[in-house]
Amino acid sequence: MKKMLCTTLQPIRFKYLIVLIFVGVGISNSLQAQIVYKLYGAKENIVKIAGKSNIHDWTMTAENLACDANFGPVSGAAGVPKKLISLNFSVKSKNLKSESESMNNRTYKVIKADAYPDIDFKLREATISALQKNKFSVDATGTLTIAGVSKIITLHVNGEVNADHTILCTGQQKIKLTDYGIQPPSYMLGAMKVGNELTILFTLNFKK
């Protein structure tokens, strides 16, 4: 009886072993297909916030950016990534800088920088379209959080795979302050009024 039981268990154990091998191979292939890129060349990575007021236009630049992107393998024919699996971007609210210290301090107050020290974007889904050899576009839908308020937006990004396999991404996105619970501020007893619409302009360089 004991011998029969052992004989019966051996094929079952072998079957489970085969299943585990295939599962392991699948996980390994999946991990290999996911290629993490991070920002490189600090001076080449630029994120600017541009706005208007009734007196003059203004710009703030984000410093000390943190961003990583998880691309799928690059297609041999088109020379572009097949997919964008994840994208995480963040910057400290007080790392937004202009040429005016007083403007910086006003901005930090308006966006509640002490209470909400981070501005970030997290990808939900993305679609990549090949444009021409080594060039592509991305529609990246994700959650942008400013002043503690999160909104789903879709970024339209232009991408290029360079000869050294780095990836350059550029684009711009318009947002409204009121979408994030921020009332456009006014200063000098109402003489200066900040516009509701902002434009985010970005140039990001990624390397494996």
N, C-alpha and C positions, 0 to 999 in steps of 0.2 A: 504493500500500500504506500509506504514511504517512498519507494523507488518510483512508483507511478506518479506521485505528487511532484517529485523533483523533475521528472521528465516533462510534466505538464507546465511547470513554472518556467522552465528554460526558454521555450518559445515566447512566452509572455514578456519575460525580462528582456529578451533580445528585441522584441517589438518596441518596447518603451525606450530602449537604448537608441534605436534608429530614429524614433520620434524626437528625442532630445538632441540628437546630432543635427537633424534638419532644423529644429528650432534655433539651436546655437548658431548654425550657419546663417540663417535668416537674420538674426539679430546682428551678427557680425557684419553682414553685407549692408544692413540698414545704417549701422554706425559709420561704416566707411563712406556711404553715400552722402552723409551729412558732413559738410566741410565748414568749420567755423572760421570766419574772418573777423579781424579786429582792426580798429583804426591804427594807421601809422602815419608818421610825418605830421607832427602837431600843427605846424604852420599851414599845412595844406588842407586841413580840415576846418571848414568855416561854416558857422551857423549864425545868421543875422536876423534880427527882428526889425522890420521897417514899418514905420507908422507916419501919420500925418496929424497936424493940428491946424487950427485956423491961422497960425502965425508962420510955422515952418515945418518941414519934414524932419524926421529924426530916425536914428538907427542905433540899435544896441547889438553888441557882439557877444556871443556865448563863449566863455572860456572853460578849459578843462573838461572837455566832452568825454562821455563814456558811451561806447556803442559797440555792439557785436552783431554780426549777421551770420546766419547758418544757411549757406547755399547748398543745393544739390550739385552733382557733378556737372562740369562744363561739357556741352555737346561738341563733339568733334567737328561736325559739319558747319553748324552756325557759329561755334566758338563762344556761346553764351551759356550761363547757368540754366538748367532745366526748371529749377524751382527755387523759391525762397521759403525756407522752412520756419525760420524765426528771425526776428529783428528786435533788439532792445536798445533804446536810446535814453540817456538821462543827462541832466545838467543841474547843478545847484542853482536855485533861484537867484542867489546873490552873486553868481558868476556871470550874470548878464551885466555888461558894462557899456557905458557911453563915454563921451568925452567930458561929460558934466557930472561931478559928484552929487550935486543937488538933484539932478534928474535921476541918478541911480537910486538915491534914497527915497525919492517919491515913488519910483517904480516898485521898489521892494515893499513899500507900504501898501500900494494898490494891489499887488499880487499876493499879499499876505505871506511874505517870504519867511518870517519868523515862525509862523504856524505851519506852513507847508514849504519846507526847504527844498523840495525836489520838483522838477518838471520832467516828465518822462513820456515815452511812447512805447507801447508794446504791440507787436504784430498779432493779428488774429488770422488773417489769410492774405494770400498774394497771388497774383497772376502775372507771369512773365511772358512777354511777346518778343520774338526776335525781329529786329528791324533790318539789319544787314550784318555782314560779317563782323563779329565781335561787339556788336551794339544791340542793345535791347531796351525795352521799357518795362516798368513794373507798376501795377496798380496794387498798392499795399494798404489794406484796410486794417486799422488797429485802434487802440485806445490812447488818446492824448489826454494827459492829466496836468492841469494848471490850477494853482490856488486851491487844490483839494477837490476840484470838479473834473470828472472824467467824461469825455465825449468820444464817440466813434467817428473817425474821419478816414478818408481815403487819400493817400499820398500818391501823386503821379510822378514817378521817378524815371530819369534817363540814366542808363548804365552803359559802361564800356569796359570790356576785358582787355587789359593792356598786354604787351608782349611779355612782361615779367610776371604775368598771371595775377597781378593786382587788379582790383575792380574799383572803378571810379563811378560814384553815384551823385547826380545833381538834380535839383528841382526847386520848386517853390510851392507854398501852400498858403492860402488866405484863410484867416480865422476871424471871428468876432469876439471882442472882449465880453460882451453880454452873454455869449454862449457858455462862458465859464463863471458866470455870476459876478462879473466885474463891471461896474458902471464906469464908462469913460470919464476920467477925472477932468477937472478944470482948475486953473490956477490964476493967481493975480486977480482975485475977486471976480472970476469968470471971464476975464479978458482973454485968457488962453484956454482953448478947449481942445482936448485930445480926441481924435477920431476913433470910432468904434472898430474899424477894420484894421487888422495887422497882416503883414505878409512875412512868412518865414521863408528865408532863402538858405539853401544848404549845398555844400560841396563836401563829400565824404570820401575818403580814400581807404579801401579795405585791403588787408593782406592776410594770407593764411597764417 
